Amino acid sequence: MTREEHPAAGRRAEIAEGIAAVRARIAAACAAAGRDEGELTLIAVTKTFPASDVRLLAGLGLTDVGENRDQEARPKAADCADLPLTWHFVGRLQTNKARAVAGYAGVVHSVDRPRLVSALSDAAVRAERTLRCLVQVSLDEAEGRGGASPRDVPRIADEIAAASGLELGGVMAVAPLGADPAPAFTRLAGIAAELRGNHPDARIVSAGMSGDLEQAIACGATHLRVGTALLGGRRAIVR
């Protein structure tokens, strides 16, 4: 029988190959940076991919899953509620979606303003859950990408740390488009180090995606948000 005759088996093999390739890249980058692979958490960003792929990822041992739109994440999380997954919300988040996201996410990477801190706190308390929150830092101030100005990071971090139902995890950033990501990730590492001066347990540095994970690892990233390199090109429709 060919893979085409067993599409589920074929898809599992494709994802397994993607995981192996990304793990090999992580291992090489860690070796080059003198870091332990155990310091890294690989998050599979599954936007536009179906819940069946999330199940295949989990079966292959990858249980940290990232989504950037609540409309897609919520039903997918419900479909996979029987699995031991940690859901990471990694996209821009409107305050009116905070209550929904608090129902399934374990980590919110994109907290960038005080109003969102308040909304997530209220939602977490209502849901009787604790959300780990990261301050998203803008490294290029591009419109539409979200993120707090570096000068505002300490204040937002303090508000997260003081808020009921929330736990300050660290920082997140996306590298500027069309530029060498290394200087941006170096800057993020400095911001993260300053943050740990006041909040020593906020050790997460969420940085690095399919195209720049090596540079992120070299600059101290602890969490990588990888989609295409694991799952292939984005699909137009989620099934």
C-alpha positions in Angstrom: 0.0 0.0 0.0 1.2 3.5 -0.8 1.0 6.6 1.4 -1.8 7.8 -0.9 -3.8 4.8 0.0 -3.4 5.5 3.6 -3.5 9.3 3.8 -3.5 9.5 7.6 -0.4 7.3 7.7 1.2 9.4 5.0 0.5 12.6 6.9 1.9 11.2 10.1 5.1 10.3 8.2 5.3 13.9 6.8 4.9 15.4 10.3 7.4 13.0 11.8 9.9 14.0 9.1 9.3 17.7 9.9 9.8 17.2 13.6 13.0 15.2 13.0 14.4 18.0 10.7 13.5 20.8 13.2 14.9 18.8 16.1 18.1 18.3 14.1 18.3 22.1 13.5 17.8 22.8 17.2 20.5 20.3 18.1 23.0 21.9 15.8 22.1 25.4 16.9 22.4 24.4 20.5 25.8 22.8 19.9 27.0 25.9 18.1 25.8 28.1 21.0 27.0 25.9 23.8 23.5 25.3 25.0 21.6 22.3 26.3 18.7 21.2 24.0 16.7 20.6 27.2 16.5 24.4 27.7 14.3 24.7 24.6 10.5 24.2 24.2 9.3 23.6 20.7 5.8 25.0 20.0 4.0 23.7 16.9 2.0 26.6 15.5 -0.9 24.9 13.8 -2.9 27.8 12.3 -4.8 26.7 9.2 -4.0 23.0 10.0 -6.8 20.7 11.2 -7.2 19.1 14.7 -6.2 15.8 13.1 -2.7 17.2 12.7 -2.6 18.3 16.4 -3.5 14.7 17.3 -0.6 13.4 15.1 1.8 15.9 16.7 0.7 14.7 20.1 1.2 11.1 19.2 4.7 12.0 18.1 5.5 13.6 21.4 5.0 17.3 20.6 2.3 18.6 23.0 3.0 22.3 23.0 0.6 23.8 20.4 0.4 27.4 19.3 -2.5 29.3 17.6 -2.9 33.0 16.7 -6.7 33.3 16.2 -9.3 32.5 18.8 -11.9 31.6 16.2 -9.7 28.8 15.0 -8.0 27.8 18.3 -11.2 27.4 20.4 -12.9 24.7 18.4 -9.5 22.9 17.8 -8.8 22.9 21.6 -12.3 21.5 22.2 -11.7 18.8 19.6 -8.5 17.8 21.3 -9.6 18.2 24.9 -8.8 14.6 25.7 -5.1 15.1 24.9 -2.4 16.4 27.4 -1.7 19.6 25.5 -0.5 23.0 26.5 -2.1 25.6 24.2 -0.1 28.8 23.5 -1.9 31.8 22.2 0.7 33.6 20.1 -1.2 36.1 18.0 -2.6 39.6 18.7 -5.4 39.4 21.2 -8.4 41.7 21.4 -9.6 42.4 24.9 -13.1 41.1 24.0 -11.5 37.7 23.2 -9.7 37.4 26.6 -12.5 35.4 28.2 -12.6 32.8 25.4 -8.8 32.5 25.3 -8.6 32.1 29.1 -10.8 29.0 28.7 -8.2 26.9 26.9 -4.8 28.6 26.7 -2.1 27.9 29.2 0.3 30.5 27.9 -0.5 33.9 26.3 2.5 35.2 24.4 1.1 38.5 23.2 0.3 40.7 26.2 1.3 44.2 25.2 -1.0 46.7 27.0 -2.5 47.3 30.5 -6.1 46.9 29.3 -5.3 43.4 28.1 -3.7 42.5 31.4 -6.9 43.5 33.2 -9.1 41.6 30.7 -7.1 38.4 31.0 -7.0 38.7 34.8 -10.7 39.0 35.0 -11.2 36.1 32.6 -8.7 33.9 34.4 -10.3 34.5 37.8 -13.7 33.8 36.3 -12.5 30.5 34.8 -10.6 29.6 38.0 -7.4 29.1 36.0 -3.9 30.6 36.1 -2.6 32.0 32.8 1.1 32.4 32.2 1.6 35.6 30.3 4.5 37.0 28.3 5.1 40.6 27.5 5.2 41.0 23.7 8.0 43.4 22.8 8.0 45.4 19.6 11.4 45.4 18.1 10.6 47.4 15.0 7.4 49.4 15.9 5.8 48.2 12.6 2.1 48.8 12.4 -0.2 45.9 12.8 2.3 43.5 14.4 1.6 44.3 18.1 4.0 44.5 20.9 4.8 47.0 23.6 7.6 49.6 23.3 10.7 48.3 25.2 10.4 51.3 27.6 6.9 50.1 28.6 7.9 46.4 29.2 8.7 46.9 32.9 5.4 48.5 33.7 3.4 45.9 31.9 5.4 43.1 33.5 4.8 44.5 37.0 1.0 44.7 36.2 1.0 41.0 35.1 2.9 39.9 38.2 0.5 41.7 40.5 -2.7 40.6 38.7 -5.0 37.9 40.1 -5.0 34.7 38.0 -1.9 35.6 36.0 1.7 34.6 36.2 4.5 36.5 34.6 6.5 34.1 32.3 8.8 36.4 30.4 8.9 38.1 27.0 8.1 37.4 23.4 9.0 39.1 20.1 8.9 38.6 16.4 11.9 39.6 14.4 11.6 42.6 12.0 10.6 41.7 8.5 13.3 41.7 5.9 16.2 42.3 8.3 18.8 40.2 10.0 17.0 38.8 13.1 20.2 38.5 15.2 20.4 42.2 16.3 16.7 42.2 17.2 17.0 39.0 19.2 20.1 40.3 20.9 18.1 43.3 22.0 15.3 41.1 23.2 17.9 39.1 25.3 18.9 42.3 27.0 15.3 43.3 27.7 14.7 39.8 29.1 17.8 40.0 31.4 16.6 43.4 32.7 13.2 42.0 33.4 14.7 39.1 35.4 16.4 41.6 37.6 13.0 42.4 39.1 11.2 39.1 38.3 13.8 36.3 38.5 11.3 33.6 37.7 10.2 35.2 34.4 12.7 33.2 32.4 10.8 32.6 29.1 12.2 34.2 26.0 9.8 33.3 23.2 11.6 34.0 19.9 12.4 32.2 16.7 10.2 30.7 14.0 10.8 28.4 11.0 13.2 30.8 9.2 15.2 32.2 12.1 15.3 29.6 14.9 19.0 29.3 14.8 19.6 33.0 15.4 17.0 32.9 18.2 18.8 30.0 19.9 22.1 31.8 19.7 20.6 34.8 21.5 19.1 32.8 24.3 15.5 31.9 23.2 13.8 29.3 25.4 10.6 28.8 23.3 10.4 28.5 19.6 7.2 29.0 17.6 7.5 26.9 14.5 4.8 26.1 11.9 5.9 25.7 8.3 9.0 23.8 9.0 7.0 21.2 11.0 3.8 21.0 9.1 4.5 22.4 5.6 2.9 25.3 3.7 -0.2 26.9 5.1 -3.5 25.6 4.1 -6.4 27.9 3.0 -9.1 25.9 4.9 -9.0 24.2 8.2 -10.8 20.8 8.2 
